[in-house]
Amino acid sequence: RPHQRRETSGRRQPRGIKPPAPGICWLRRWKLSHQRMPMVPACSWSWSQELRELGLREGVRLEIAELPVVYQRARQLVSGMWATLRPQLAVHVGVATGARTIILEQCAKNHGYKDCDITGHTPEGHCCVEGGPEKIESLLSMRTISKKLATMDLDIIYSRDAGRYLCDFVYYLSLFHGDGRACFIHVPEAIAGCGLRTLGKTLQMIILEMLQQLPADSSLAECCPRAHVGQ
């Protein structure tokens, strides 16, 4: 049975304390660039530097950006990413409180976003896309990926409930605009801020396996298919 839990940002935070922000980073095969938004505490974002230093396979470039814990701004950034960068794959990374292992999310839901962001707002109608499908599945099989990586002694499971907060919200938008070419990785709160090479290496292995599973016709660009990875 898939592991069920609430993500960190879905819990109510004490006054004056901002929850970790989701973010986005993307991979593509022709240009390397980097964007940052000063919303995530250094400890929860340190994995990105480790992953950047490790890199991916030859011919694949990694780009990273952070998203604020604000529904409207996150919506603009995710839709803008798909409209302008047109990545081959988007992989988002977030923190899951109470989890003891890395969790690969299979799908995202359209309704039920009643928890306020850091500005005190919720999405209009408490949904991601008005008139959109209630659930969107990733084109990739997280169950298959988790089972394959388990043979490499990696403690990874899959889930079908991303939490109904910014992580789930961002994931749905990415799946919607990217026609299912997106994934979400939840990392345990206990290791999210460690900044150890172990976490970067694990994320690298997961992303490479995801790229291997992409359909052959998933390229959106004429000569430079891309993939997008995000927190």
N, C-alpha and C positions, 0 to 999 in steps of 0.2 A: 504493500500500500504506500503511495507517495507520501513523503513527509509533509505535514501541514504545520504552518506557523505564520506568524505575523512579522512583517519586515520592520526594521528599526524605525523608519520614518513614519510608519503607520501608527505608532504609539504617541500618546500625548506627551509633549515635552514640557519641562518646567519653564516658567517665564524667563525670558532672556537667553534661553539655550536653543540654538538652531540645530535641527536634525541633520545628519549627513545628507548632502545633496547627491541626487543621481547625476550621471554625466554621460557623455558620449565620446567615443573615439572610433575612428574608422581606418580601414585598411584599403589600400589601392596599389596598383602596380606601376605607377609612373611618376608620382610626385610625393614628397614628404613635407608636411607642414604641421603646425601645432597651434591650438587655440586653448585658452584657459579663461575661466571666470572665477573670481575670488569668492567662492561660496563654500568650498569643502575644507574642513580642518585638514592640516597637512598629514596627520596620521592616517586618515581614511582615504587619502588620495595617493599615498606613497607607492601603492602597487603599480601605478601607471608608469612611474619612472623605472621601476624594475623591469616591467614589460618592454618599455621603450629600449632599454639597454640590451635586453635579450634579442629583440627583434623577432621576425618570423622567417618563413622559408624564403629562398631566393625568388625575386620577382614580386614579392608582396611588401607593400609599405604600410606603416602604421601611423595613424593620426589620432590624437586624443583631445577631447574637450570636455569641460564640466558643464552640468546643467544646474540652475538654481532650483531650490525647493519652492517653485512658484508655478502653478498649473499653466497659466496663460503664457508665460515666457518659455516654459519647457515645450509647450505646443508649437510656438513659433520656431524654436530652434530645431526641433525634430522634423517638422514639415519642411522647413527651409533646407535642412541637410539633404533630404531625399530629392527635393526639387533642383538643387544646384549641384551637389556632389555626385548624386546618383550612384551610391556604392553598390557593390555586388552583394554585400552582407552587412547587416548592422548587429553588433553584439553589445548589449548593455550590461553593466555590472553594478550591483547594489549590495547593501549590507542587510543580513537577516539576523535579527536578534533571537537568541535562544537556540539557533541552529548549531549543530556540532559538525556539520559537513558542508561541502559546497553543493549547491542545489541548482540544477538546470531547469528552467521554467519552460514548459511546453506551449502554453497559451496565455492569452490576456483577455480580460473581460471589459465590456463597454460601459456598464452601469455600476452604480454603487459607491461612487467616490464622494462620501459625505464628510470625511475628515478635512479640516482646513489646512491650507499650506501655511508657510511662515508669514504671509501677509494677511491671514485670516479669511481667505477666500476658498471657495470650492468651484469646480467646473460648472458651467451653466447646465442645469438639468441633471447634475451629478453624473454626467457621462462624458466619454471621450469624443465621440463623433455622433451627432444627432442623425438617426436613421441608419447608422452603421450596424453590422451584425453584432449579436450579443457576445460572441466569442470568436476570436481569430487564432488559428493554430500556426505555429511556425512550420515552414516547409521541411525543416530538419527534425529528425526523431531524437528527442533528448533521451528517451529511454535507451535507444540503440547506442548513443554516444556514451552515456553513463556506464552501460554494461561493458563497452569496449575499453574504456579508461579504467574500469575496475580491475581488469586483467593486468594493468600496469601498476597495481597497488595504490591507486588513487581513490580516496574516500569521497565518492561523488554519487549523488542520487538525483532523481528527477521529480518534478512536481507539476501540478496543474492549477495551482493557486498562488499567484504572485503578490497578493496582499491588499489590493484595492487602495493604493496610495500612489505616490509619485512614480514608484518603480513600475507598477502595473499600468498606470496611466501612460507613461512614456513608452512602455513595451507595446501597448495596444496601438498607439499612434504610429510607431515604427512598422509594426506588422501591417497596418492599414495602408500606409503610404508606400511601403516596400513590397506589397503583394506577398507577404509571408516570409520575406527574406530577412528575418531578424531573429535574434536569440536574446535570452536574458540569463545572466549568471548571478546567483545570490551567494555571497561569501559569508561565513560566520563572523559575527561581531568580534569574537575573540582573536581572529587572525587578520581581520580587515586592515588594522592599523599597524601591523608588525613591520611592514616594509622589508621583509626578508625575501631573499632571492627565491625561496621555496614557493611562495605565493605567485610571484611573477612567472616562474617556470611552469607551475600548474596551469595558470591561465593561458600561457603560451601553448601548452599541449592541448588544452580544450579547444582553443580557437583554431589551431591547425587541423584538428579532427573535424570541426564544423566546416572548414573550407573544403575538406576532402569530400564531405557529404553533399555539397551544393550540387543541384542539377546542372547538367552540362550546358543548358541554354539559359542560365541565370544571369549572364552578362548583360548589363544595361548600356555600357559604353561601346562605341564602335571598335576601339582597339585597346581599351584599357579597363577591363573588368575590375571591380573594386569590391571590398567588403568593409563594413562599418562595425566597429566594436564599441560598446559603451557601458559606463557605470550606472 
